[in-house]
């Protein structure tokens, strides 16, 4: 009950912080921005406390259920966003990134009521497999956020809408660079996760799980993002089309996490 109450509290505060950021984005006011940042810091503290509670109550790193993996992704996004905003502020990045992070938390609050845990033997290798996969998802989330910002900025340029949103966001070249950099980080992390998961399957279950649906779709997702890097270095493809393709890749990430797990015998969290 304590854990659920704590979770519900930071979800409500998270929603309130986004209200302040939304108002600040529509009609910039310094006090609204400060209130939003302060509430985000409160959410970070509560999520960190929730992490410690889950760690204490389960006796192990809480990464074995869809519930835990989802809010950990949200917590990592929030942590990185607060650090980036403190040292390298990017216009409207705080708002866009936290909309994505809150959407993940909201899904967690209502979508994963019945938790399914792994029944196979667990170990450090499995934890590393999940953690690297989780980190790759976080990187792909940031790439998605920068792609959304790119499309919003590009739309305002084409429509010649020189509003405060336009002047708050970085130039298109920087947004594309940030999106590319996030994929560049996420791709090797996902590959490491795939390799570690395959080794764990061989050591624990006696097979490499080559026909497991989650492994097949994750390899397919890795190839999709790999093709993204190939297209970026291909002359004449067009940056805007590349950004739209990146959104398709992120849709594949969501499907891989939310849908494919139900068809796998060993994957229930990542």
N, C-alpha and C positions, 0 to 999 in steps of 0.2 A: 504493500500500500504506500509506503514511503517513497519507493522508487517511482511508482506511477504518478503520485501526487507531484513529485519534483519534476517529472517529465511534462505533465500538463501545465505546470507553472511556467516553465521556460518556453513552451510553445505559445502561450498567451502573450508573454513579454516579447517574444520574437515577432509575433504579429503586430503588436503595438509599435515596435521599433520600425517596422516596414511602413506603417501608416505615417510616421514622422518623416521617413525618407521620401515617401511618395509626395507628401505635401511640399517638402523642400525641393523636390524635382520639378513640381508644377509651378510653385511660387517660392523661389529661394529665400529662405530665412535662416540666418545663422543659428538661432536658438533651436529651430526644428532639427537642423543637422546635428547639433551638439546633443540634443535629447535622444536622437536616434542612435548615435555612437555610444552614448552612455548606456542605453538599454541593451545594445549589442554586447557591450562588455559584461553587463549583468548576465545575459544569456550565456556568454562564454564561461563565466564562473559557475553558473548552475549546471551547464553541460559537463564541465570538468568534474564537478562534484558528483554528477550522475554517473560519469565514467568510473570514478573511484568507488562509488557504491556498487556498481555492476561488477567491478573487479573484485571487491571484497565479498559480495554475496555469491558469486559463481566460483571463486577461488582460482580463476584463470582469466586470461585476456578475453574480454567479451566480443568474440568475432564469429561465433558459431551459429548464429541465427540471423534470419533476414532483418529482424528488428534491430539487432545490435549493429550489423553492417551498415544499415541505412543511416542511423543517427550518427555513427562514427564518420561516415562520409560528410554529413552536414557539419559535424563538429570540426573536422579538418578544414573544410571550406571556410568556415567562420574564422578559425584560427589564422589561416593564411591571409584572409581578407583583412583582418585587423592589423596584422604585421605589415602587410603591403601598404595599407592606408596610413600607417604611422610613419613609415620611412620613405615610401615611394607612391604618394597619392595619385590615383588615376581617376579622372573625372567620371562620375556616375558608376564606377566599377563597384563601389560599396553597395549601391542599390541593386544593380543587375545580379551580382553574385549572390546576394542574400535572398533575392526572390527565388533563385534556384535552390539554395540551401533550405529555405523555409518550406518550399514545395516538397522536398525530400522528407523533412520532419513531419509535415502534415500527412503525407502518405504513410509514414511510420505510425502516426497516432491512430489511424483508422484502417490501414490496410493489412497490418501484420499482427492481428490479435492472437491468432493461434500460432505459436512458435514451434518449429520443427528443428530438432537438433540432430547433429550427426550421430549415427549409431556405430560407425566404424571407429577403430582406435585412433585417437588423436595424438598429436605430438608437435614438437617444435617446427618440423618441416611443414606440417599442415598450416600452422599459424603463419609462417613466413609466406606460404602460398597465398593465403587469404589477404594478408597485409599488403603484399605487393600488388595483388589484384585490386584491392580497395584504393591504394595510392594511384593506380593507373586510372581508375574511374574518376577520382578527384581531378586529375590532370585533364581528362577529357571534358569534365564539367566546366573547367576554366576556359578551355578552348571553345566550348559552346557559348559561354558568356561573352567572350570577346567577338565571336562570330555574330551574335545578336547585336552587340554594340556597333559592329562594322555595318551591318545591314541598316540599322537605324540611322547612323551617320550618313551612309550612302544615299538613303531615301531622302533625307533632309537636303543633301547637296543637289540631288536631281530635281527636287521640288522647289529649291531655292528658299527654304525656310530657315532663316538665320535667327533662330530663337536661342534661349539660354541653354537648352539641351545641346544644341550644336556647338556652342562655345565651351561647354563644360567637358565634352568628350575629346579624347585624343584624335589626331589625324588618322585617316584610313590606313596609311602605311604602317603606323605603329600598332593599330588594332589587329591588322593582318599578321604582323610580326609576332605579337603576343599569342595569337591563336595558333600559329605555326609552332612557336616555342613550346606551348603546352602539349601539343601532340608529340613533339619531339621528346618530351619528358615521359609522357604516358606510354609510348610505344615500347621502349625497352622494359619498362616496369611490367607491362602486361606479358611480354615475352618471358621474363623471369618467372612470373606467376604461373604461366603455362608449363614451363620446364619443371618447376618445383612440384606442381600438382601431379605431373606425370610420374616423377620420381617417387612421390609419396604413394601414388596408386600402386606402383610396382612393389615397393617395400612393404606396404601395409596389406594390400588386397591381392598381391601376386600377379597383377596385370597392369598394363599401361592405360587402360580405359580408353582405347583408341576409338571405340564406337559410342562413347558416352555423348549424348546430345550437347551437353554444356561445353565439353572440350571442342567438339566440332564447330559450334557456333562462335566460341571464343577465338579459335584459330581464324575463322572467317572474319570476325571483327578486327583482329590484328591485321589481316590482309587488306581490309577496307581502309584502315588508317594508313597502312603502308602505301596503298595506292594514292592516298591523299598526298603523301610526301612526293611520290613520283609525279603526280600532276602539277604540283607546285613548281617543280623544276623543268616542266615541259613548256617551252615557249608557245605563246599564243592561246593558252587555255582560258585565261581570263580570271582575275582575282575574285570577282563577284560570283562567278559560277563555282569556283573552288570553295568559297565560303558556304554556298548552298549545299555543296557536296559534304562539307564538314557537318552540317546540320543533319544530313541523312545518316552519316556515321554515328552521330550521337543518338539518333533514334534507334539505331542498331544496338548501341550500348544499353539503352533503357530496356529494349526487348530482351536482350541477353540476360539482364539482371532480373526482370520482373516475370518474364514468361517462360523462358527455357528451363529455369530451375525446376519447374513442375514436372518436366519430362525426364529429369535426371535421377538416377538411383542414389547418388552420393552427394550431389550438390543441392544444398538447401539455403545457403547464405550468399554465396558469391560464385 
